[in-house]
Amino acid sequence: MSGIDFLREIMAERPMPVVMLSSLTQSGNEVSLKAYELGAVE
């Protein structure tokens, strides 16, 4: 399960503030934007 998949699942079941970290993506990247869209706060 990817981090995005996990974020989608956790926000559907029990929304909470989430900070996503990745050494593989940069700010403004499609994956970063998807995380914000799903509810990540940082």
Beta strands, then each sheet from edge to edge (+ up, - down):
end
